[in-house]
Amino acid sequence: MYINSEKNSIICTDKKQLVSTGENLFFDAPLFINIFYPDGSLCDSAVKCENGYIRAKNTAFIDLKKDALLCFFKRNIFAGFKLLAQSFTDIKVSVYIDNGLKVLIDTNKESEIFCYNFLESNAKIHTEYISNFAVVFIYFSVAKKLAVFMVKDIIEEILFTDCVNFSLNNTLTVIEHFKDIGLHKRVTEYFFKGDRLIVKGQKVSATLDEYPFNLKSKLLPIAFLEEFLIGGDFEFFLSSELKEKTHLLSGYLGCFNAVMPSPFNTDEIGLIYKSEDNGFDYTVKYISFDITDGKITNFNLSD
């Protein structure tokens, strides 16, 4: 079975069934694999593979404590030049495809090209002068992403985020939707202070009916971790004793960026951590929970 994705993908499966031969990964029995993305979104699907192989070119194989992690990096798709959007003011901005998605920002003194690894067919450019600096907003309407650039002596990207909608009125308001258990919506408000973009406030709400009161006990740990990850009301899932220790959670759990429900051990959940050295290596820690009367009373994180 050959797997290709428009996103960078992570696949979790049973490492005992895999044999690495360099170019290909062979598995000797039918198995289920979970596909999910390292950007924080949940598993898209569980796929049953029959006897065969996974072509492993441009693939990282990470041997974990209990499972295997296969990272399938999205292949660069060659494409000729195509202009998506352009703006000519004091600052010239071009969004185009040239063997990948690119943004060119050009002033009289400096120019910079920014490259992105997702596909796009439509982009909108807006330039504002804020705090005596030019700020360029580019919205990728198909991918639902927003990029914000500060133009001064140098040109730098100061924000890149998922975004279903945004507005600019003294402050920048960004709306995100998450494909998690609660189908959350996050509204973040930013303000500019000099050449910096600072979070002013954030509101997270679930759009799923009756969430979180309709959750089964097996989903409580995942829902708690997702809520914690996006800055929601994670205290709802905790016992009274644990609520008194919430100030310790960030230091204990660390900066994880995805939750991995393991199909092999229902008592543990994997937390995905991106390497600080590069964006291609990931590590996984496992966390187990104790639940009493619908509340989490204890948990233990292990490598």
N, C-alpha and C positions, 0 to 999 in steps of 0.2 A: 504494500500500500504506500503510495507516495502522497505526502501531505504538503500542501502549499496554502499559505494564508496571506491576506493583504496586510495583516498586522504581524509584528513579532509575536511568536507564539511559544507557549511553554506546554509541554506534554508530560503528564505524570503517569507512570506505569510501574509494573513490577520488574525490578532490575534482574531478578533471577531468570526471567524469560528472554532476556536480550543478550545477544552476542555482537560485539562490535568488531567489524572487519575493516575499519577505516572509512571506505566510501559508503558502506551500507550498514544498517543495523538489522539483523535478522532476529525474529522471534519464532519460537518453535511450537507455539500453541495459541489458540484463540485467546484474546484478552480484551479487556476494556481499557480505554485510555481517556483521561480527562484533558480537555484542551481549554486553556485559559490564558489571559494576557497579563503581562507584568505592569499594566497601567492602573491596576486596582479593580478592574471589572471581574465579575464572577465567571465561572466556567460557562462556556458557550454550549458545550455538549459533551456527552459521553459517547464514544465511538467504539463499536466492537470490531476488532481486526481479526480476520481469518489468517491462517498460516501464510506467511509471506515475509516481506521485508519492508523496512522504511529506508528510503534513500537518505543518506546522512550528510550529503555535501552541504556546507554552510550550516552545520548543526553542531551544537555543543552538548556533550553528554556529561552530566554531573552525577557522580555516584553519591547517593545520600545514605543516611543511616538505615532507612527501611525501604525507600522507594528510589526510583531513578527519575531524574529530571532531564528531559530532552528539550533544548531550546532551538526552535526552528526560526532562524532569522529571515525576515522577508527578503526575497530576492529583488535586486534592483532591476526594474523593467526598463529596457532601453526604449526611449521615445525621442522623436525629433523635436525640434523647437516649436513651441506653441505659447503665444502670449495670452495670459489669463486676465490681467488687469494692469493698468498703468496710470500714474498720476504725475503731472508736471506742475510743480509750484517752485518755490525756492529750493525744494527738495524733490528730487526725481525718484520715484518708486516704481519698480516693475516687479510683477509676479509672473513667473513663466515656468514652463516645463522644458528642460534641456537635459535629457538623461537623468530625470529626477526633478522634484519640485524645488524651485529656488526663488529667493527674494533678493532683489538688488536695490540698495538704497544709496543714492549718490548726491553729494553736496558739491559745492565749489572746491572744498578742501579735502574731503574724504569720501571714500566709497567702500561698501562692504557687501559681500554676498553671504546669505544664510541659506543653508541646505536642509531639507526635510525629507523624511523617509516614509511619507504617506502620499496617497494619490489624491488629486484634487482637480476639479474642472471649473470651479467658479471661486472668485475671490473679490472682496471689496476693500478698498483703501480709503482711509480717512486720516487727515493730518490736523492736529490741533497744536496751538502754542500755549504751553502751560508752564508757569514759573520761569518764564524767559527761555524755555527750551522747546524745541519742536518734538512732538510726540506722534509717532506713526502707528495707527491701528490697522491691522489687516485681519479680516474675518474670512476664514475658509468655510463656506456655507455648506459644502457637501460633507466634509470631515467633521464639521462642528467644532472648530478650534479657533482660538483667538491668539494672535501674536501682537505684542506691544513693544515698540522700539523707542529708545530715547536717543535723540540726535543732539550731540554737543561737540566737544573736541573729538570725541570718538563716537561711533555708532554702536549701540549695544542693545540686545534683546533683554528687556526687563520683566517680561511676563509671557509665558506660553502655557495655555491651559485649554482643557476641554470647555466648550461653551455652546449652549443652544441659543443663547440670546445675550446681548449686552446693551447698556445704555451709558451715555456720558452726559452728566449734568453737574458740574463742579466736582463730583466724584465719579468713579468708574464702577458700575454695577455689573457683575458677571453671574449668569445663571447656568448651573450645571445639572445634568440628569445622570443618575447612576443606575446601572442594571444590576442592582443588588436585591436582597430579599425584600426590603421595604420599598423598593423603587423610589429612592430618595431624590429630593431636589435640594441643591445647596445654592444659596444666594450670598455672594461675597461682595462687600463694598470696599473699594480702595480709594485712598486719597494720595495726592502728590505732595511731597514735602521736598522742595528743591528738586534734585534729580533722582529722587527715590520714590518708589511706589510702595505704600504701606497699607496693610489691612486695617480698615476702620471697624468693620464688624462682619459677622457671619451668622447666617441662619440656616439650619438644616431641618427639613421636614420630610416625612414619609408620605407618599401618595397612594400607597396600597391600602385598601379598605381594611379597617379593624387592626392594622398593624400597630404595635407588636403583640396585641392581646390574643391574636388567633394563632400564634406560633406553637408548634409542637416542641417538646422539650429538647429533641435532638437538634433543632435549629437554633436554639437559644445561644449557644457559644458562637456560632458563625455570625448571627445577627449582632451580638455584642461586639465582636471584633470589627465587623463592617461599620458599625455605628462609631466605634472608637477611631477607626481609620479616617472617616470623613468629618469628624468633629461633631457628631450628633449626641443625642441623649443616651449615652452608654450606661449611665448610672441606673437606668430603669431595670437593667438585667441583673443588678448586683444585690446581694443581701445587705442588711443594715450595717453589718460589721465591715464588709468590704467597701461600702460607700465612704467610710471614714478614712480609707487609705487610697482614695483615687488620685491624690497628689503624687503617689509613688508609681503610678502605672506607666507613665511615659518613660521613665528611667528603666523600668523592669521589662517592658515589651520592646522598647527600642523603636527605631524608625522603619517599620515594615511597610511594604507598598502593595501587598496582595494577600488574600486568604485562600488557602488550598484545602478544600475538603478531601481527605484521603479516602479512596475507595477500598483500601486494604485494612485500615484500622479505624473503626468507627469511634474509638475512644480518644483519638487525637486529631488535631487540626494543624496543618502546616502554615507557617507564616513565612512569606517570601521577602528576603532582604536583598536589595541591590547593592553590589559592591561599590564602595566609595572611590575605588581606583579607576573603574571603567564602567560603562553601561551594559556590558555583555555578560558579566559573571554574577551569579546569584547564589545565595546560601539559604538554607531552610532550617528553621527551628520548629520543634513540635510542642504543642501546648495541649494539656488535658484539663478537664474541668470536673468539679463536683457540683451537682445541682440538687437543691432541696426545696420542695414546694414552689417550683417554678422560678427560683432565683439561684444565681451562681454564688456558691459559698466559698469556693477555693479553686485555684488553678495552679498548674505547675508547668514551667517552660524549660525545655531541655534541648540540647543540640542534636 
